[in-house]
Amino acid sequence: MPTHYVKALDDPEHISRNLVGILVEYSRMAENYRLKNEKQADFELIKNEIAKRDFTKFNFTTRSKQDITGDKSNLYKKY
């Protein structure tokens, strides 16, 4: 479970008294974490497939082509 909202606060003045709001936000955070974990295997599979492919990078300024492997592509690096 992520702990965005359970670490100690530096300034006690920021403690909220809105218990319902805190619980709703914590519940939203937990659900978001659960959904991301369900999709993580799919994203890893896509990333591995990108790494296996070869791409041609075209530079419009110099009108040159460069062949690159998937693991060197910007799309692979993004994830």
Residue frames as qw, qx, qy, qz and C-alpha x, y, z in Angstrom:
[[0.000, 0.890, 0.457, 0.000, 0.00, 0.00, 0.00],
 [0.386, 0.515, -0.055, 0.764, 1.44, 3.40, -0.89],
 [0.451, -0.576, -0.481, 0.483, 2.01, 5.76, 1.98],
 [0.220, 0.522, 0.165, 0.808, 1.47, 9.24, 0.53],
 [0.354, -0.663, -0.091, -0.653, -0.72, 10.27, 3.43],
 [0.833, -0.488, -0.260, 0.001, 0.64, 8.37, 6.42],
 [0.628, 0.155, -0.315, 0.695, 4.08, 9.89, 7.03],
 [0.343, -0.655, -0.393, 0.547, 4.56, 12.36, 9.87],
 [0.245, 0.896, 0.210, 0.306, 3.95, 16.01, 9.04],
 [0.509, 0.196, -0.249, 0.800, 6.74, 18.53, 9.52],
 [0.125, -0.187, 0.191, -0.955, 4.31, 21.22, 10.67],
 [0.019, 0.335, 0.902, -0.272, 1.43, 20.11, 12.96],
 [0.272, 0.420, 0.155, -0.852, -0.57, 23.16, 11.80],
 [0.393, 0.248, -0.597, -0.654, -1.34, 21.27, 8.56],
 [0.077, 0.128, 0.978, -0.147, -3.23, 18.46, 10.29],
 [0.382, -0.224, -0.440, -0.781, -6.72, 18.20, 8.85],
 [0.350, 0.020, 0.701, -0.621, -9.78, 17.72, 11.02],
 [0.703, 0.276, -0.169, -0.634, -11.83, 16.55, 8.02],
 [0.492, -0.230, 0.838, -0.055, -11.89, 12.82, 8.78],
 [0.737, 0.469, 0.458, -0.166, -14.38, 11.94, 6.03],
 [0.466, 0.845, -0.220, -0.146, -12.33, 13.80, 3.42],
 [0.154, -0.633, 0.758, 0.031, -9.14, 12.10, 4.56],
 [0.616, 0.001, 0.782, -0.095, -10.72, 8.64, 4.33],
 [0.693, 0.658, 0.239, -0.175, -12.19, 9.34, 0.90],
 [0.299, 0.842, -0.438, -0.103, -8.83, 10.55, -0.40],
 [0.329, -0.457, 0.826, -0.029, -7.00, 7.57, 1.12],
 [0.719, 0.259, 0.627, -0.149, -9.53, 5.19, -0.44],
 [0.592, 0.788, -0.026, -0.167, -9.07, 6.89, -3.84],
 [0.047, 0.755, -0.651, -0.062, -5.31, 6.55, -3.54],
 [0.518, -0.206, 0.826, -0.078, -5.56, 2.85, -2.66],
 [0.736, 0.493, 0.436, -0.157, -7.89, 2.14, -5.61],
 [0.417, 0.853, -0.278, -0.145, -5.57, 4.01, -7.98],
 [0.189, -0.590, 0.784, 0.010, -2.64, 1.93, -6.73],
 [0.665, 0.074, 0.731, -0.131, -4.59, -1.31, -7.21],
 [0.688, 0.676, 0.202, -0.169, -5.58, -0.43, -10.77],
 [0.241, 0.829, -0.493, -0.110, -2.03, 0.53, -11.74],
 [0.364, -0.407, 0.837, -0.027, -0.70, -2.76, -10.37],
 [0.754, 0.321, 0.547, -0.170, -3.27, -4.71, -12.41],
 [0.620, 0.782, 0.016, -0.068, -2.01, -3.08, -15.64],
 [0.233, -0.791, 0.529, 0.203, 1.70, -3.22, -14.88],
 [0.652, -0.077, 0.720, 0.223, 2.19, -6.67, -16.44],
 [0.587, 0.700, 0.396, 0.091, 0.57, -5.44, -19.69],
 [0.123, 0.972, -0.188, -0.075, 2.86, -2.42, -19.81],
 [0.456, -0.565, 0.654, 0.213, 5.94, -4.57, -19.21],
 [0.699, 0.258, 0.640, 0.186, 4.90, -6.86, -22.07],
 [0.432, 0.883, 0.172, 0.053, 4.48, -3.87, -24.41],
 [0.146, -0.895, 0.400, 0.136, 7.85, -2.49, -23.34],
 [0.604, -0.290, 0.704, 0.234, 9.55, -5.83, -24.03],
 [0.654, 0.532, 0.511, 0.166, 7.95, -6.00, -27.49],
 [0.224, 0.972, -0.069, -0.036, 9.20, -2.49, -28.30],
 [0.386, -0.708, 0.557, 0.201, 12.72, -3.52, -27.25],
 [0.702, 0.026, 0.675, 0.226, 12.69, -6.41, -29.75],
 [0.564, 0.742, 0.353, 0.078, 11.81, -4.28, -32.78],
 [0.482, -0.099, 0.234, 0.838, 13.99, -2.25, -35.11],
 [0.186, 0.882, 0.347, -0.257, 13.07, 1.31, -36.07],
 [0.521, 0.350, 0.215, 0.748, 14.22, 3.81, -38.67],
 [0.187, -0.768, -0.258, 0.556, 14.75, 7.29, -37.31],
 [0.469, 0.585, 0.349, 0.563, 14.45, 10.00, -39.96],
 [0.276, -0.540, -0.135, 0.783, 16.01, 13.43, -39.49],
 [0.402, 0.803, 0.436, 0.067, 14.02, 15.93, -41.57],
 [0.082, -0.929, 0.174, 0.316, 16.64, 18.67, -41.28],
 [0.178, -0.580, 0.702, 0.373, 19.54, 16.69, -42.72],
 [0.811, 0.319, -0.213, -0.441, 17.37, 14.25, -44.70],
 [0.253, 0.403, -0.875, 0.093, 19.20, 11.29, -43.18],
 [0.869, -0.268, -0.248, -0.334, 18.03, 7.93, -41.89],
 [0.003, 0.481, -0.803, 0.352, 19.34, 6.02, -38.91],
 [0.766, -0.205, -0.567, -0.224, 18.38, 2.46, -37.98],
 [0.173, -0.454, 0.633, -0.603, 18.03, 1.93, -34.24],
 [0.361, -0.187, -0.912, 0.051, 16.97, -0.97, -32.07],
 [0.423, -0.680, -0.466, -0.376, 13.88, -0.72, -29.93],
 [0.648, -0.574, -0.334, 0.372, 15.73, -0.48, -26.63],
 [0.400, -0.134, 0.042, 0.906, 17.49, 2.66, -27.91],
 [0.009, -0.576, -0.511, -0.638, 14.26, 4.32, -29.08],
 [0.128, -0.276, 0.267, -0.915, 12.69, 7.29, -27.30],
 [0.726, -0.300, -0.270, -0.556, 9.47, 5.33, -26.82],
 [0.808, -0.131, -0.535, 0.208, 11.31, 2.60, -24.92],
 [0.354, 0.143, -0.432, 0.817, 13.18, 5.14, -22.79],
 [0.358, -0.412, -0.043, -0.837, 9.92, 6.88, -21.92],
 [0.842, -0.371, -0.159, -0.357, 8.63, 3.83, -20.06]]
